[in-house]
Amino acid sequence: GAVVSQHPSRVICKSGTSVKIECRSLDFQATTMFWYRQFPKKSLMLMATSNEGSKATYEQGVEKDKFLINHASLTLSTLTVTSAHPEDSSFYICSARDVGLAGGPGTGELFFGEGSRLTVL
Amino acid sequence: DAKTTQPPSMDCAEGRAANLPCNHSTISGNEYVYWYRQIHSQGPQYIIHGLKNNETNEMASLIITEDRKSSTLILPHATLRDTAVYYCIVKANNLFFGTGTRLTVIP
């Protein structure tokens, strides 16, 4: 089945630094990717929709200057947490919609990455 | 987006069928019902989805009522590895997660 890979799976950083998380669709193209965050024992909260070649769409209450999203290619979206603080510590998860490879229709289904756990000291 | 309601937790004996209910009374005609599960500290895993008809795959069965206002995910023979939070989601283009049902499979 389709695979979405996130990197790094775990990252620890000092307060004030910026952290970049990558989300890759390994065997399909994804014009749209989604970024979620999840606090302990809570559900996933959609942060933003990442669109290839255009600006991301952020959900209400999510600071776009804090969480920079870049979707430069059909297989890669990045989330950069800028000037991270301890309250940004969370589990960040991406997902990608399979629109297929060139010549193929894709399934249209949504596949999730393994998640990236950010700890800000 | 249609809202879903699930029981917060359920227990199931190992080897027995686990039946997880979901209410989605405000579902509209073009919205699919999706089920995902999340094992601790991992990304959500797709299980199954359907629109009107009942569906079955190697993981589970999905039973959707005729009025489409509720559905049930069935794990026919639950194992300890099925312990997870199960999310029922109704959405046409995107996925918003509710609180899900925490299923615990008991030996």
Interface residues (C-beta under 8 A of the other chain):
Chain A: V4 Q6 F34 Y36 S43 L44 M45 L46 T49 F91 I93 S95 E109 L110 F111 F112 G113 E114 G115 R117
Chain B: Y34 Y36 Q38 S41 Q42 G43 P44 Q45 Y46 H49 Y87 N94 L95 F96 F97 G98 T99 G100
